[in-house]
Amino acid sequence: MRRTSLRRARGFSMIEILVTLVVTAVGMLGLAGFVVRATTLSADSIQRARAVVLVNDMAARLSNSKGIAATFVNADGSNRALRGAAVAACGGLVGADLQLCQWNNLLAGANDGGSGAGFLGYRGCVTQPNVLDPLFIVTVTWGSLTPGTPPANACGANAFGDESQRRVLQLQIRIATLAA
């Protein structure tokens, strides 16, 4: 009787080893999925942070150009041109044309210190919903790695392929009316 109990207690059986391997493999696959998801979310937050910088840059340009703010948009308040599609030459431009050209180049990734903004394809718009009201809307769009709800804002529409991967960040800025 003693010999039988010793034989049974001699180590792991093949089934126990296989079960251990399967459980370990499932755990490793779950960990790999977590790492991929965390990396994707990290990249999305970096893109959003860059978009915040770009929106604030144009807001500062508008604020510093109070006297010519209306020239940043068309006469009907619409966006003069979609910004950020390609780097443009800004030599010889002045006023709003120069500011929009420089912002375009930032959106396209020029002078970004190698952050890869050109690869992300940021696009930007400046609109004025009511030409009698000094309220401007600055919008930056970009293509995300993960799908989501397609935004209603038309800035950058169809510029990134699938609309569910287009992200939009907008800021309203009111220009003070400086009457004497």
C-alpha positions as a printed Julia matrix, in Angstrom:
180×3 Matrix{Float64}:
   0.0     0.0     0.0
   2.84    2.31    0.78
   4.47    1.72   -2.61
   1.33    2.73   -4.5
   1.0     6.07   -2.71
   4.68    6.84   -3.38
   4.26    6.21   -7.1
   1.32    8.6    -7.31
   3.1    11.39   -5.47
   6.19   11.35   -7.72
   5.86   14.58   -9.71
   3.53   16.13  -12.21
   1.57   14.21  -14.73
   1.55   15.18  -18.39
  -1.99   16.56  -18.1
  -1.02   18.92  -15.28
   1.88   20.25  -17.35
  -0.37   20.83  -20.4
  -2.97   22.64  -18.3
  -0.23   24.87  -16.87
   1.04   25.68  -20.38
  -2.45   26.53  -21.65
  -3.18   28.82  -18.7
   0.19   30.56  -19.13
  -0.38   31.0   -22.89
  -3.82   32.54  -22.35
  -2.34   34.91  -19.76
   0.45   35.95  -22.14
  -2.05   36.61  -24.96
  -4.11   38.78  -22.63
  -1.0    40.71  -21.61
  -0.02   41.23  -25.27
  -3.5    42.56  -26.05
  -3.27   44.95  -23.12
   0.1    46.28  -24.31
  -1.24   46.87  -27.84
  -4.31   48.71  -26.51
  -2.23   50.81  -24.11
   0.14   51.8   -26.91
  -2.75   52.83  -29.16
  -4.36   54.94  -26.43
  -1.01   56.54  -25.65
  -0.58   57.5   -29.32
  -4.11   58.97  -29.37
  -3.38   61.13  -26.33
  -0.15   62.41  -27.93
  -2.09   63.33  -31.09
  -4.71   65.16  -29.04
  -2.02   67.06  -27.13
  -0.44   68.17  -30.42
  -3.88   69.28  -31.68
  -4.37   71.39  -28.53
  -1.06   73.15  -29.22
  -2.07   73.81  -32.85
  -5.52   75.18  -31.9
  -4.0    77.43  -29.25
  -1.4    78.65  -31.75
  -4.08   79.91  -34.15
  -6.12   81.34  -31.27
  -3.07   83.36  -30.24
  -2.54   84.5   -33.84
  -6.16   85.71  -34.02
  -5.95   87.43  -30.63
  -2.76   89.22  -31.63
  -4.32   90.37  -34.92
  -7.47   92.04  -33.6
  -7.52   94.73  -36.27
  -7.36   92.25  -39.17
  -9.15   89.27  -37.61
 -11.95   89.43  -40.18
  -9.41   88.8   -42.97
  -8.66   85.32  -41.58
 -11.96   84.14  -43.12
 -13.89   84.74  -46.35
 -16.41   87.59  -46.55
 -19.21   85.15  -45.67
 -17.29   83.9   -42.59
 -16.31   80.56  -44.13
 -12.85   79.06  -43.99
 -10.54   80.61  -46.59
  -8.85   77.3   -47.34
  -8.28   73.94  -45.73
  -4.95   74.22  -43.96
  -2.2    71.64  -43.46
  -2.34   69.64  -46.69
   1.23   70.55  -47.7
   4.05   72.88  -46.69
   3.77   76.25  -48.48
   6.23   79.07  -49.15
   5.35   82.07  -46.98
   7.85   84.57  -48.37
   6.34   87.91  -49.36
   3.06   87.36  -47.49
   1.8    89.78  -44.85
  -1.06   90.02  -42.37
  -3.58   87.2   -42.22
  -2.09   85.57  -45.31
   1.27   85.22  -43.53
  -0.35   83.96  -40.3
  -2.45   81.38  -42.17
   0.56   80.24  -44.21
   2.69   79.79  -41.1
  -0.11   77.9   -39.35
  -0.53   75.75  -42.45
   3.15   74.78  -42.24
   2.81   73.89  -38.56
  -0.19   71.71  -39.37
   1.74   70.04  -42.18
   4.6    69.23  -39.83
   7.22   71.8   -40.85
   9.34   73.16  -37.97
   7.88   70.65  -35.53
  11.19   69.34  -34.22
  10.66   65.91  -35.75
   7.45   65.1   -33.87
   5.92   63.45  -36.93
   3.02   65.89  -37.34
   3.31   65.63  -41.12
   2.64   61.91  -40.92
  -0.49   62.48  -38.85
  -1.87   64.88  -41.45
  -3.4    67.57  -39.28
  -5.88   69.85  -41.03
  -7.2    73.15  -39.74
 -10.04   75.57  -40.33
 -10.9    79.07  -39.13
 -14.54   80.11  -39.48
 -16.79   82.93  -38.32
 -20.41   81.73  -38.03
 -21.85   85.25  -38.04
 -19.86   88.0   -39.79
 -21.48   90.62  -37.52
 -20.3    88.81  -34.38
 -16.52   88.76  -33.65
 -16.67   85.07  -32.66
 -14.27   82.78  -34.51
 -14.07   78.99  -34.4
 -10.63   77.43  -34.79
 -10.73   73.73  -35.63
  -7.99   71.12  -35.97
  -8.7    67.63  -37.3
  -6.49   64.56  -37.59
  -6.67   60.86  -38.31
  -6.74   58.57  -35.29
  -5.59   54.96  -34.99
  -8.85   53.81  -33.46
 -12.37   54.15  -34.87
 -14.98   56.2   -33.07
 -18.11   58.22  -33.78
 -17.75   60.35  -36.94
 -17.72   64.04  -35.96
 -20.38   66.44  -37.24
 -17.84   69.21  -37.86
 -17.03   69.42  -41.59
 -13.41   70.56  -41.21
 -11.14   67.96  -42.78
 -14.04   65.76  -43.89
 -12.94   62.86  -46.12
  -9.26   63.82  -45.7
  -8.42   60.77  -43.58
 -10.22   57.91  -45.31
 -12.69   56.4   -42.88
 -14.67   59.19  -41.2
 -14.93   57.14  -37.99
 -11.19   57.68  -37.49
 -11.29   61.47  -37.96
 -10.94   63.42  -34.73
 -11.88   67.08  -34.25
 -10.79   69.64  -31.69
 -12.27   73.13  -31.84
 -11.96   76.31  -29.86
 -14.19   79.37  -29.89
 -12.42   82.69  -29.6
 -14.11   86.06  -29.28
 -12.13   89.04  -30.5
 -12.67   92.14  -28.38
 -14.14   95.12  -30.22
 -11.89   98.03  -29.42
 -14.01  101.06  -30.19
 -12.89  104.51  -29.1
